Amino acid sequence: MNGGRNASDIVLRGGSGRRAGVAYYPSEERSISLRRTAERMAMTAAVVTLTVAQLLDLGTFIRMIDRHGVAAEANPLVSHIVGQLGLPYVTVAKVTALSVVVAVTVILTESPYRRGHPRLARLVVAVAVIAGIVGGWTNAATLI
């Protein structure tokens, strides 16, 4: 209740010759629903951005290895895996790691059934996006 009004009342304001304005007081459930919808849309966009950044890294990595060989890779673990097991294994590992990061992000995000950790989810997304962009950028720099 807000001063004797229901949460969803529409109230006209004005008086003494002033123009009347309309004030809308949405219900608390509606406000929470709108906020959750906006947060869900933002996290969806963040996960899509994360995926694109990581696939940029993978695509430039494949091109770099094709053009310059395994020696061009700066990460010794990845160059060892490519040298021993081949490029398909690294590609599957990268897609698997991306799937795990997306799953962790979804689990950390708040849902209607449980309390989440949205700040931690945003941190995971931010780190993964930065890692993908930096990896793609360094691979592209090697290609040039």
Secondary structure, 3 states (H helix, E strand, C coil): CECCECCCCEEEECCCCCCCEEEECCCHHHHHHHHHHHHHHHHHHHHHHHHHHHHHHHHHHHHHHHHHCHHHCCCHHHHHHHHHHCHHHHHHHHHHHHHHHHHHHHHHCCECCECCCHHHHHHHHHHHHHHHHHHHHHHHHHHC
